[in-house]
């Protein structure tokens, strides 16, 4: 049963990617759909990082000894000011390893 589930999910993921990436297929999305889908990446990333950054031991932690929060603030500031993904990643991870 596990193998059937894995193969079914693999087929589903492949089919959904193939429909939109194969240039010979006539599937085109409208501008409204593309605009709607542009919000999916920030929403998913926020859902992933928010519990990691803000919650510690099942409680909201906004203190200055929360190294995740400090580095997240630094990363947001660096991303806004430098617009460099590499610099933002390296500096915020470096600070995290130093203070954690």
C-alpha positions, 0 to 999 in steps of 0.5 A: 500500500505504501508503494502504491501511495508513493507511485500515485503521488509521483504520477500526480506531481509529474502530471501537474508539472508536465502540463504546465512546462511542456511547450507543445501542450496548449495549456495557458493560464490567464493573467488573473490566475498567474497573478493569484499564483504569484502569492503562493510562494510568499505564503508557503514560505511564511507558513514555514518560517513563522513557527520556527522564528516566533515560537519556542517551547510552545509559546510566542517568543519575542525576546532578544535572546531568540537567535532565530528572531534576531537573524530573521530581522537581520535577513529581512533588513539585508534583503531589503537594503542589498537585494542580494540573496547570496549576501543575505543568506551568508551574513544571516547564517553566519550571525546565527552560527556565531550567536547560537 
